[in-house]
Amino acid sequence: MIATATGAGLNQIQVARALQLHNSVVKRVLSDPSMQAFVAEARQEHRAKVLANVLSLSQDVWDRVKDAVDANESKAVVDYVKAAKDMEQMSASAAGELRPIVAVQSNTVNVDADLDEALALIDKMRGKRAE
């Protein structure tokens, strides 16, 4: 249980509280080299689950973006695009790809912007050329 909880991203204090153990017990168990192998395996399993969940949800989110665009709901488009960006960040984090970024280019849509601006942003995010 300690290895699974640690592999899922909980720190030693959170593991101790969740399992109602003293912090020193958790620290001692996690310092065992054989336990570190279990933690590494639990991390891999957790990453696989997160990536599978994000993959299964991503197409649904983009379908909802398309439906919101078709319904001329610019606020919904913005919300779904933000959700897609958050899911991308979760998958990158689970894959261990997040690193400090020096400069970030950000595309944002003003909620009051017209539909053409939102469509252009969606096309750009999908890699399509705006016509």
C-alpha positions in Angstrom: 0.0 0.0 0.0 2.8 2.4 0.8 4.5 1.8 -2.6 1.2 2.1 -4.5 0.3 5.4 -2.7 3.8 6.8 -3.2 3.8 5.7 -6.8 0.5 7.6 -7.3 2.2 10.8 -6.2 1.5 11.1 -2.5 4.3 12.3 -0.3 5.4 10.5 2.8 3.2 12.6 5.1 0.1 12.0 3.0 0.8 8.3 2.9 1.3 8.2 6.6 -2.0 10.0 7.2 -3.9 7.9 4.7 -2.7 4.6 6.1 -2.8 5.9 9.7 0.9 5.2 10.2 3.6 7.3 11.9 5.8 9.3 9.4 9.0 7.5 10.6 7.4 4.1 9.7 6.7 5.2 6.1 10.1 6.8 5.8 11.8 3.6 7.0 9.8 1.4 4.7 10.5 3.6 1.7 14.2 3.7 2.4 14.4 0.0 1.8 16.0 -0.6 -1.7 13.5 -3.4 -2.5 10.6 -1.1 -1.7 12.0 1.5 -4.1 11.6 -1.0 -6.9 8.0 -1.5 -6.0 7.5 2.3 -5.9 9.1 2.6 -9.4 6.7 -0.1 -10.7 3.7 1.6 -9.0 4.7 4.9 -10.7 4.8 3.2 -14.1 1.4 1.6 -13.5 0.0 5.0 -12.4 1.4 6.7 -15.5 -0.2 4.1 -17.8 -3.6 4.6 -16.1 -3.4 8.4 -16.4 -2.4 8.2 -20.0 -5.1 5.7 -20.9 -7.7 7.9 -19.2 -6.6 11.0 -20.9 -6.5 9.3 -24.3 -10.1 7.9 -23.8 -11.4 11.4 -22.9 -9.5 13.5 -25.4 -11.6 12.6 -28.4 -14.8 13.3 -26.5 -13.5 16.7 -25.5 -12.7 17.6 -29.1 -16.1 16.3 -30.2 -17.6 18.7 -27.7 -15.5 21.6 -29.1 -16.8 20.8 -32.5 -20.4 20.7 -31.2 -19.9 24.0 -29.4 -18.5 25.6 -32.6 -21.5 24.3 -34.6 -23.8 25.8 -32.0 -22.1 29.2 -32.0 -21.3 28.9 -28.3 -18.0 30.7 -27.9 -17.8 30.4 -24.1 -18.2 26.7 -24.4 -15.5 26.5 -27.0 -13.1 28.3 -24.7 -14.0 26.1 -21.8 -13.5 22.9 -23.8 -10.2 24.1 -25.2 -9.0 24.9 -21.7 -10.0 21.4 -20.6 -8.1 19.9 -23.5 -5.0 21.9 -22.6 -5.3 20.7 -19.0 -5.6 17.1 -20.1 -2.5 17.5 -22.3 -0.6 18.8 -19.3 -1.8 15.9 -17.1 -0.6 13.4 -19.7 2.8 15.2 -20.0 3.1 15.2 -16.3 2.3 11.5 -16.1 4.8 10.8 -18.8 7.5 12.7 -17.0 7.8 15.3 -19.8 7.2 18.4 -17.7 10.3 20.6 -17.4 10.7 24.2 -16.6 9.9 26.3 -19.7 11.8 29.5 -20.3 9.4 31.1 -22.7 5.8 30.1 -23.3 3.7 31.2 -26.3 0.1 31.3 -25.3 -3.0 31.5 -27.5 -6.1 32.8 -25.8 -9.6 33.7 -27.0 -11.5 36.6 -25.5 -14.9 35.3 -24.4 -16.5 38.2 -26.2 -14.6 37.5 -29.4 -16.6 36.5 -32.5 -16.9 32.9 -33.7 -14.3 33.4 -36.5 -11.6 34.1 -34.0 -12.5 31.0 -32.0 -12.6 28.8 -35.2 -9.2 30.2 -36.3 -7.7 29.2 -32.9 -9.2 25.7 -33.1 -7.8 25.3 -36.6 -4.4 26.5 -35.4 -4.4 24.1 -32.5 -5.3 21.2 -34.7 -2.6 22.2 -37.2 -5.0 23.1 -40.0 -4.6 26.1 -42.2 -7.2 28.8 -41.7 -9.1 29.5 -44.9 
